[in-house]
Amino acid sequence: MDAADLNAMGAAMQGGVTCTSKALRQIAENGAPKVGLFGLLSAMRDPEVQKAMGIMITVLKAMGSCMEENLKQVSEK
């Protein structure tokens, strides 16, 4: 991992913490809505939800392949 990777990860983590804090403040003030199956399906039409899901899926895919590679290296030692 080089300096550019660390800078990118730091910026992403800071952004994630900021966004999560904002969402948690909204929940603290207004309460969390109950969402059932149809609410979930409805939310999937929201462009902001679609963008967030795309980001999370991209991160999870990268983590999955990277962690699998790291586990192989550990098991070979």
N, C-alpha and C positions, 0 to 999 in steps of 0.2 A: 504494500500500500504506500503510495507516494503522497507528497504534500497536497497535490490537487485533489486526490481522493479524500483526504482528511478534511480539506476545506469544504468540499461538496457535502460530505457527511455532516459536518458541523452546521452548515447552513440549512440543510434539510431537517436536522434535529431541532434547530432553533425555530424554524418555521412550523414544524409539527407541534412543538410545545406551545407556541403562540396560538395556533389555531385551536388546539385542544383546550387551552385555558379559556379562550373566548367562548367555545361551545359549552364548557362546564359552567361558566358564569351565566349563560343564557338558561341552562337547565336549573341552576340554583335559583334564579329569579322567577322563572315561569313553570318549572317542573318539567319532567320528561314525558313526552307523549307516549301513550301506549300504541304500539304498531303491530297489527296482525299481518297475516299473509297478504291480504289485499292492499293494506297500507304499504307493505314492502314493495309489492309489484307496482303500485302507484308511484312510489318514491324513485323507482328505477327509471321513470320517464323524466325526472328532473335532471337537467344538464349538469348541475353542480354535483349531484350524487353520482352521475355517470363518470364525471371527471375524477372524483375521489376514488371511486371503485377501480377505474383504470389505473390510477397511481398505485393503489394498494396491490392490485393483481400483478402489476409490473414488478414491484418490490418483492412480493412473495415468490414469483417465478425466479427472479435473480437469486434470492436467498436460497431457494430450494436447490438449484443447480450448484451454487457456490458451496453450500453446506455439504452436499453430497460429495463434491470433490474434496473438501477438507476432511471429511470422515474417512474417505478412501486413503488419504495420505496418512492419517493417524493410524489406521488399521495396518498399513504396510510397515510401520516402524516397529 
